[in-house]
Amino acid sequence: MLKKSVTPLLAVLLCAPAFAADVTYQKDIFPIWDAQCSACHGAQSPYIGDFLKDEGKYIKQLKGPRMDTYANLIYFVGWPDTGALMRRLDDGLGRADRKPGNMYEHLGDTDAERQANFKLFKAWVGEEGWTHKHWDAAGGVPGISRAELEKIKVKY
């Protein structure tokens, strides 16, 4: 059960495009996603609910949750799977253990390409909005706050 109101988040996500920098989903993020992510997270992939019902089956098929549209991708940024995109794509350099997220390696064929694409994703979400927090507290880390949600940009 959600303890926080979904309405403020929806307002943030709907209004966020007006506040985001020049990095946009259409111009910058979709081309990277199409080249690097669509094979496993495209229209042929299951929606997150179906993925979670039989995760092992889909992983064997090299399919992850469907992220083929802006709306499907936002699910993994703001709500309900808050921070999932950030945790998975992170380069790990800001973490104490320096361990990158499990999808970082798929951001490009070279370190330079991965780092450039990572920086675009991070700029798209917003440097201050880039968080590993979940919606609710997890693993001793508090859930994301409203103030932190308001820092997420994700311009269309």
N, C-alpha and C positions, 0 to 999 in steps of 0.2 A: 504494500500500500504506500502510495506517495505521501510524504509528509509535507512537501512544499507544493505550492500552487503551480499548476501547469500554465495557467493564464499569463503570468508575468514572463515566463520563458517564451511562450508563443509571441508575445508582444516584442520581446527582445529579438527573436529570430526574424520576425516580419519587418521590424524597423532597422535591424542591423545593417542591411545593405546601404542605407543612407549614410552610415557612419564609416564604412570600411574604406581602406586605402585603395590604391589603383589596382591591386591584385583582385581579379574576379574569377568566379567559377568558369564562366563561358570562355573567357580569353586565356586564362592561365592554368586553371586547375583541370578542367575537362580534358585538354590535350595530353597532359601528363597522365591523368587517370586512364584515358583511352589507350595510350601507348604502354603503360606499365601495369595497369591493374585490371583492365576489362576482361582479360582472359579468364580470370578466376572470380571476378566480382561483377560480371556483366549481366545482361538480360537473361541469360540462360542459367544463372545462379538462383538459388532459393532466397526468398525473403527471410529475414532474420528468425522469425518464429518457426518456419519450416526447417531452417538450418539447425536451430537449437534442438529440435525434436530428434534429429538423426545426424548429429555433427560428425561422427566417425565416418559415416557413409559419404558425406560430401567432401570431407578432407581427403579421403581415398581417391575421390574423383577430381581432386585439385580445384574444388569449388569452395569459395567463402561466401559470406552473406552478400546479397545483392546490393550494389551501390551504383547502379547505372543511371541515376538521375540526381539532380541537385537535392530533391526532397529525400531520396533514399540515403544519400551521403550525409545529410544533416542529422539524421537519426544517430549517427556515430560521433557527432561533434557535440551537440547541445542536449538533446533528450530524445529518447529515454536511455540510450547507451552513452551517457555523458563521458566525454574524454577518450572514448575507445580509439578514435582515429589518431588522436595525439599520442596515446600510449603506444600504439602499434607502429606509427611512422617515425617516432622520435629517434634522433641520432644518438642519444645516450650521453652526449657530452655534458649536459647539465645535471646529470644524475650522479650520485655518490659512487655507484657501482660501475658507471660508464658503459652500461650495457644498453645497446640500441633495442628498439622495439622489434618484434618479430617480422614486421613487414618493411622495415627500413631498407633491407638489402634489395628489395624489389623496386626501389625508386629509380634505379638506373643501372647501367652496365659498368660504370666506373665510379670510383669514390667521388670524383668531381661532379659527375652527373647526379649522383644520389644527393650530394650536399646541396647542389643548386636546386633540385626539385624539392628537397626538404625545406629549404629556405622559402620557396614559393608557397608551399602548404602552410608554413608557420606564419608568413605574412598574411595569407588569406584568412586564417583563423584569427590572427591578431597576436602579436608578440605577447601582450599581456593576457590574452585569452587562452594561450596555449597552456593547458593544464592536464595533468594525469588523473585528476580527481574524478570520482564517480558521482552520480546523482545523490546517492545516499552514502553515508560513511562506509568505508571498506578497508580492511586491513589496518585498522588503527588510524586511518587518515579520515579527517572529517569530509562530509559531502561538500559539493560545490556550493558556494554561496550565491545569492542573487547578485551581489556586486561583481563576483567573478564571472557569472553568466553574462552580465552586461558588457564585459570586455571582449566577448566573442564577436567577430565581425562577419565573416563568411558572405561577402558581397557576391550577388548573383552575376 
